[in-house]
Amino acid sequence: MCNIRPFLFHTFIPKLKTFTIHKLDKAKEILQKYWKHDTFREPQEAIIASVIEGNDTFALMPTSGGKSICFQVPAMMQEGICLVISPLIALMRDQVQNLQSKGIKAIALTGGIHQDEIINLFDNCQYGNYKFLYLSPERLQNDWILERIKNLPINLIAIDEAHCVSQWGHDFRPAYLKIVQLKEFFPKVPFLALTASATERVKEDIITQLQLNKPQVFSKSFYRDNIAYMVFETEDKLHLLQQILHKNPQPSIIYVTNRKACLESVNQLENMSFTATYYHGGLSNKDKEKHMQLWMNEKVQVMVATNAFGMGIDKANVKTIIHLHLPQNLENYYQESGRAGRDGEKSFAIMLNNPSDVLHAEAQFINILPDKTFLNLIFLKLCNYFQIAYGEGIDEQFAFNLNQFCAKYNFPTLKTYNSLQFLDRQGIISLSQEFSEKISIQFCIPSKEVIRYMSLNPNDEEIMLTILRTYPGIYDMQTGFNPQLIAKKSNTNDTAVLLLLQKLKEKNIIEMIAKNNDATIIFNEVREDERTINRVAKYLEAQNKLKIEQLQAVLYYNKDIKTCKQKILMQYFGETLKKDCGVCSYCIAKNKKKHDPETISEKIIALLKIQDFNSRDIQKLTKFPKDDIIFALQKLLEEKTISINSNNLYSIL
């Protein structure tokens, strides 16, 4: 069906040395012992063979390809410890827990660990027979940590999310550029660079920036022959969603862009008699695990989630992935849609669109990008907020509340967060990612009793109405609560809001939980205002340009009605399909039997002679494709054969 090989390697396997073949037998023993698998997936075995022969290696493996096995197995085969560099704290913790559950000694050097504890961790690595040390690239900027690493018996250096080393990648982090200095200290230790998304340009940049020495290059195809990629334009997403889930009752994931949409979508699904739960970054770890297990154990059919959901998810029988909103880029979309059909069975990756989605996506992803002027203002106010004098501030640490900071200076929250995240990735500050609300509340009494309370207490009515409008799920569950937002919307102050919450709690009208989970900011450089921002401005401009281009690629994928959807995806990732996939929305529409417009019009007229119908009922009763029905109705309206009333019902004139 396609002209791409499942994976590519530089004529490496035929040249395997005899001792390597014996070691591959040992690798399979380790795989079976710890991971309970008898065979490797392609191209895991070839990558492992390259690593154990001491070669620098580059591996491009799409999501679910099993990248971690490629460094975990060879590290277990040798004396010493594997150094794993990753930008994802949650993923590091997840992998360490998985290794520990298998009886393998592993440590993650994440943020928030006191220096004394870090020293103990390094002592454990040096003398305690540990096999894996995970850390972020930013840690390599600390000289004393680098000194400790230099004294460890490193047997392999694995760089996960390696696209972060390239400014052409979708997640460039300058700290990744520091990784190359490890070459100087460990000249004979192989580097293994791993990524799930890299264009040809990014791949070459990774090899250059990491100074990989004659690397063996493995590129697993992005082609998924068992996934049907579908794009549907619809005015009524809920109706189409209902049809899809009824037709495919197996486990499904619905991706949305924010936490509010998670709650709203779950309520809508339950009203349509589907079982559903939700997952987003604001949930506590306990709730995340609880909701995850409901879905994993198939107590509910649907998981509604933001892009916080997915890391480490390995559920084989997911039938349908549905995106209710446009994703930020095709890299994310491919990874999220790739969670379908891991059992090899036919599955679906569906995107539902309507005309307002483009404006929504631009507001969500583009309009919140900070420019140089805004970034400079944020940095200046941040320094003032913590009373840091010019030329001072390095290594100072502060508790930080994003909502309070934004309220004080009247900054837009998302744009401010993106600015802080950019400063974090440039290494100017270190920002802990703990932005869940400090307060959560839930109403304990029925809605009619709340209305009765407001009628008896008119002074509280405006704030309470604002709360109910802002948090529609607040009767059903504990809901993260932003007092500054409610104060602004109700034209009052956050003190008044907090006093009312306390009053409602005392009267047992609400249940309120206060959490002490402010973020932490560490300043990694002295304050130099414009000089600091000028130094990184070129990266900001490049990042913003890239994000705009990525969204344009998403819009093209959605709007193109003349090209196979798999072809568009493959072309984006640098591959070529000679033939159409045959199963995507374009291919199905192309191969559908063409219906005579006159026949459709005659059937519509015959139907409307019986009674008036809306377009959905007409389509259901005639069983013609929706687009053909709409075309015929428009033609009949133009010919003044039929009319449409204010209730969207068509009738014969």
SETORDO-265418 format. One line per 4 residues: their letters; for each residue x, y, z of C-alpha. Coordinates in steps of 0.1 Angstrom, whole numbers. Example, Ala and Ser with C-alpha at 12.3 -4.5 7.8 and 13.67 -1.06 7.14 Angstrom:
2
AS = 123:-45:78; 137:-11:71
END
This chain:
653
MCNI = 0:0:0; 29:24:6; 64:28:-6; 80:32:28
RPFL = 99:5:46; 87:-3:81; 120:9:94; 153:20:79
FHTF = 188:13:91; 222:17:74; 228:-20:65; 235:-26:101
IPKL = 219:-60:109; 238:-81:84; 271:-69:99; 263:-80:135
KTFT = 293:-95:152; 290:-130:167; 292:-117:203; 263:-92:195
IHKL = 241:-121:184; 248:-138:217; 240:-106:235; 207:-102:217
DKAK = 198:-136:231; 206:-122:266; 185:-91:257; 155:-113:250
EILQ = 160:-131:283; 159:-97:301; 128:-86:281; 110:-118:291
KYWK = 121:-116:328; 112:-80:335; 87:-70:308; 70:-104:302
HDTF = 74:-102:264; 90:-129:243; 99:-108:212; 108:-72:205
REPQ = 88:-49:183; 105:-36:151; 129:-19:152; 137:-23:189
EAII = 160:-53:184; 180:-35:158; 184:-4:179; 195:-25:209
ASVI = 220:-43:187; 234:-9:177; 237:3:213; 254:-28:226
EGND = 280:-26:199; 288:9:212; 274:30:184; 258:64:187
TFAL = 222:58:176; 193:80:165; 158:65:167; 126:81:154
MPTS = 98:60:167; 62:72:167; 41:71:199; 35:36:213
GGKS = 66:24:195; 83:13:228; 112:38:230; 120:32:266
ICFQ = 128:-5:260; 155:6:236; 176:20:264; 163:1:294
VPAM = 172:-34:281; 208:-27:270; 214:-8:302; 204:-39:322
MQEG = 228:-60:302; 259:-41:313; 277:-30:345; 271:6:355
ICLV = 242:30:352; 222:45:324; 218:83:324; 184:92:310
ISPL = 178:129:301; 142:139:298; 122:172:300; 90:155:313
IALM = 90:152:351; 58:132:352; 72:107:326; 104:104:346
RDQV = 85:96:378; 62:72:359; 92:53:344; 110:51:377
QNLQ = 79:37:394; 75:11:367; 112:1:369; 110:-1:407
SKGI = 79:-22:405; 100:-47:385; 127:-48:412; 150:-26:391
KAIA = 168:2:410; 161:36:395; 162:73:407; 147:105:392
LTGG = 164:137:401; 133:160:398; 127:195:410; 120:204:447
IHQD = 147:181:461; 169:196:487; 207:197:480; 215:173:509
EIIN = 190:148:494; 206:152:460; 240:143:475; 225:112:490
LFDN = 209:102:457; 242:105:439; 259:85:466; 233:58:460
CQYG = 240:59:423; 277:56:428; 278:29:455; 243:14:455
NYKF = 242:-6:423; 215:16:407; 208:10:370; 190:42:360
LYLS = 194:79:368; 167:102:353; 172:140:352; 162:170:333
PERL = 186:188:309; 185:219:331; 203:199:358; 234:198:336
QNDW = 237:235:339; 247:231:376; 285:226:378; 285:205:410
ILER = 258:181:396; 279:177:365; 309:169:386; 290:142:404
IKNL = 278:127:371; 313:126:357; 323:102:386; 294:78:379
PINL = 300:45:360; 278:55:330; 272:28:305; 247:46:282
IAID = 234:81:278; 197:82:265; 183:115:254; 145:113:253
EAHC = 124:139:234; 156:146:215; 137:170:192; 140:195:220
VSQW = 176:200:210; 166:216:177; 152:251:174; 133:237:144
GHDF = 115:212:167; 81:219:181; 94:220:217; 129:236:216
RPAY = 147:238:250; 181:255:250; 192:234:280; 193:205:256
LKIV = 223:222:239; 243:215:271; 240:177:267; 268:176:242
QLKE = 293:184:269; 288:149:282; 307:137:251; 338:153:265
FFPK = 335:133:298; 322:101:284; 339:98:249; 334:60:247
VPFL = 298:58:261; 272:56:233; 245:83:229; 210:71:221
ALTA = 188:100:209; 150:91:208; 120:111:196; 85:104:184
SATE = 83:134:161; 110:149:139; 111:161:103; 142:155:82
RVKE = 154:189:90; 150:183:128; 166:149:125; 198:163:109
DIIT = 199:191:135; 197:166:164; 226:146:150; 246:178:146
QLQL = 238:194:179; 245:162:199; 276:155:178; 266:119:173
NKPQ = 295:101:158; 286:81:126; 252:73:141; 231:44:132
VFSK = 198:59:121; 165:41:126; 132:56:114; 101:37:120
SFYR = 73:46:96; 44:68:108; 20:48:87; -8:31:106
DNIA = -28:9:83; -54:0:109; -64:36:117; -90:53:96
YMVF = -84:91:99; -117:109:96; -126:146:94; -162:156:95
ETED = -177:191:91; -208:194:112; -230:220:128; -241:196:155
KLHL = -211:179:170; -231:163:198; -255:145:174; -226:131:153
LQQI = -207:122:185; -238:102:197; -239:83:164; -202:75:165
LHKN = -202:62:201; -234:41:195; -218:25:164; -185:19:182
PQPS = -193:10:219; -157:0:227; -134:22:248; -130:57:234
IIYV = -111:89:242; -124:123:235; -99:151:234; -109:187:243
TNRK = -87:218:248; -96:229:284; -108:217:318; -142:233:315
ACLE = -149:214:283; -140:182:301; -168:186:326; -194:199:301
SVNQ = -187:170:277; -190:144:304; -224:159:315; -236:159:278
LENM = -225:123:273; -242:111:305; -274:129:294; -272:108:262
SFTA = -269:77:284; -231:71:278; -208:62:307; -179:87:309
TYYH = -152:102:331; -126:129:326; -89:137:331; -71:170:331
GGLS = -40:186:348; -60:202:376; -70:169:392; -53:156:422
NKDK = -31:125:417; -57:105:436; -85:116:413; -64:111:382
EKHM = -57:75:392; -94:69:402; -107:82:369; -80:64:349
QLWM = -89:31:365; -126:36:358; -118:38:321; -89:12:320
NEKV = -112:-13:337; -140:-4:313; -164:7:340; -170:36:317
QVMV = -168:37:279; -155:72:273; -125:92:287; -129:129:281
ATNA = -95:146:285; -72:174:277; -37:167:263; -26:160:299
FGMG = -39:125:293; -19:100:274; 15:96:289; 21:60:298
IDKA = -14:49:286; -12:15:270; -47:3:265; -47:-20:235
NVKT = -84:-20:226; -92:17:222; -115:18:192; -121:55:187
IIHL = -102:87:193; -123:118:188; -110:154:188; -139:178:195
HLPQ = -115:208:191; -86:214:167; -53:203:182; -23:227:185
NLEN = -2:208:159; -1:176:139; 27:162:162; 3:162:191
YYQE = -26:150:170; -6:120:157; 5:110:192; -31:113:206
SGRA = -48:96:177; -21:69:178; -36:56:211; -63:39:191
GRDG = -59:4:176; -28:-8:194; -43:-43:193; -40:-41:155
EKSF = -78:-40:150; -94:-14:128; -99:18:147; -108:54:141
AIML = -92:88:146; -120:114:141; -119:152:141; -152:170:143
NNPS = -152:206:130; -176:235:126; -169:270:112; -162:285:146
DVLH = -133:261:154; -107:281:135; -114:312:156; -114:291:187
AEAQ = -80:276:178; -65:309:170; -76:323:203; -64:292:222
FINI = -30:288:205; -20:319:186; -35:350:204; -20:339:237
LPDK = 16:338:223; 37:365:240; 58:389:219; 91:404:230
TFLN = 74:435:245; 50:414:266; 77:390:277; 99:419:288
LIFL = 70:434:308; 63:400:325; 99:396:335; 101:432:348
KLCN = 69:428:369; 80:394:381; 112:409:395; 93:438:410
YFQI = 67:414:425; 95:397:445; 114:429:451; 145:418:433
AYGE = 170:446:427; 189:450:394; 220:428:393; 206:405:420
GIDE = 183:375:424; 203:345:413; 193:313:431; 166:330:450
QFAF = 134:309:455; 98:321:459; 63:307:464; 42:319:435
NLNQ = 5:320:427; -2:326:390; -38:339:395; -27:364:421
FCAK = 1:377:400; -21:381:370; -48:399:391; -23:423:406
YNFP = -11:435:372; -42:428:352; -24:403:329; -42:377:308
TLKT = -36:343:325; -27:321:295; -4:346:279; 13:351:312
YNSL = 17:314:318; 32:310:283; 57:338:290; 67:321:323
QFLD = 70:288:306; 92:303:279; 115:319:306; 116:285:322
RQGI = 127:267:290; 153:293:284; 168:285:318; 162:321:331
ISLS = 138:309:358; 128:274:370; 91:271:373; 73:243:391
QEFS = 42:232:372; 17:233:400; -11:256:388; -42:237:401
EKIS = -65:260:421; -59:266:457; -96:261:465; -122:236:454
IQFC = -159:237:462; -190:217:456; -227:226:464; -242:202:489
IPSK = -278:212:485; -301:210:454; -303:238:429; -338:248:440
EVIR = -325:253:475; -296:274:462; -322:296:444; -342:299:475
YMSL = -311:310:495; -303:337:469; -339:351:471; -336:354:509
NPND = -300:368:507; -300:393:478; -266:407:488; -250:373:480
EEIM = -269:368:447; -245:384:422; -215:364:434; -234:331:436
LTIL = -249:335:401; -214:342:388; -201:310:404; -229:290:390
RTYP = -224:304:354; -186:299:356; -186:264:370; -215:244:356
GIYD = -204:211:371; -202:225:407; -233:205:419; -218:172:408
MQTG = -182:172:420; -154:191:437; -145:219:413; -113:240:412
FNPQ = -122:276:421; -105:308:412; -116:336:436; -99:364:416
LIAK = -118:354:384; -151:353:403; -144:387:419; -136:402:385
KSNT = -167:388:368; -190:399:396; -175:434:399; -163:429:435
NDTA = -131:418:452; -116:385:461; -120:392:499; -158:395:495
VLLL = -158:362:475; -137:344:501; -160:357:529; -190:344:511
LQKL = -175:310:506; -167:308:543; -203:318:551; -217:292:527
KEKN = -194:265:542; -206:273:578; -242:270:567; -234:236:550
IIEM = -244:249:516; -210:241:501; -182:218:509; -149:237:505
IAKN = -114:223:505; -84:247:507; -52:235:492; -17:249:498
NDAT = -2:242:464; 13:274:451; 40:271:424; 77:278:431
IIFN = 99:301:410; 137:300:412; 157:328:395; 187:312:377
EVRE = 203:345:366; 208:380:380; 182:406:370; 192:425:339
DERT = 158:434:325; 160:441:287; 195:425:284; 181:392:296
INRV = 151:393:272; 171:406:242; 194:375:245; 165:351:241
AKYL = 142:372:218; 153:354:186; 142:321:201; 108:336:210
EAQN = 103:348:175; 113:315:160; 89:297:185; 60:319:176
KLKI = 66:315:139; 68:277:143; 35:275:163; 17:296:136
EQLQ = 30:273:109; 20:242:129; -16:254:133; -17:262:96
AVLY = -7:226:89; -36:215:112; -61:237:93; -48:224:59
YNKD = -53:188:71; -89:197:81; -99:217:51; -83:197:22
IKTC = -110:177:6; -90:165:-24; -62:145:-6; -61:112:14
KQKI = -58:121:51; -30:95:56; -11:111:27; -13:145:43
LMQY = 0:132:76; 28:111:60; 39:141:39; 41:163:71
FGET = 64:138:87; 86:134:56; 72:102:42; 54:94:10
LKKD = 24:72:2; 21:61:-34; -15:50:-30; -44:64:-11
CGVC = -51:46:22; -86:36:12; -102:40:46; -100:77:56
SYCI = -129:101:52; -116:114:19; -112:79:4; -146:67:16
AKNK = -163:99:2; -144:94:-31; -155:58:-35; -191:63:-25
KKHD = -218:57:-50; -229:90:-66; -266:97:-62; -288:114:-88
PETI = -297:149:-74; -331:147:-91; -339:114:-74; -330:129:-40
SEKI = -352:160:-46; -381:138:-56; -378:117:-24; -376:149:-2
IALL = -407:163:-19; -426:130:-14; -416:130:23; -426:167:29
KIQD = -460:160:14; -467:138:44; -455:163:70; -428:189:78
FNSR = -393:177:87; -359:191:97; -328:182:77; -316:156:102
DIQK = -349:137:100; -349:140:62; -315:125:60; -324:97:85
LTKF = -355:88:66; -341:90:31; -307:74:40; -289:97:16
PKDD = -256:113:25; -258:145:46; -240:167:20; -263:154:-8
IIFA = -294:162:13; -281:197:21; -274:204:-16; -308:192:-26
LQKL = -326:213:0; -307:244:-10; -317:238:-46; -353:233:-37
LEEK = -353:265:-16; -338:284:-45; -365:270:-69; -391:280:-43
TISI = -404:245:-42; -401:243:-5; -397:268:24; -381:267:59
NSNN = -398:281:90; -383:296:122; -381:261:138; -359:249:109
LYSI = -387:227:95; -390:223:58; -424:223:41; -439:222:6
L = -450:256:-8
END
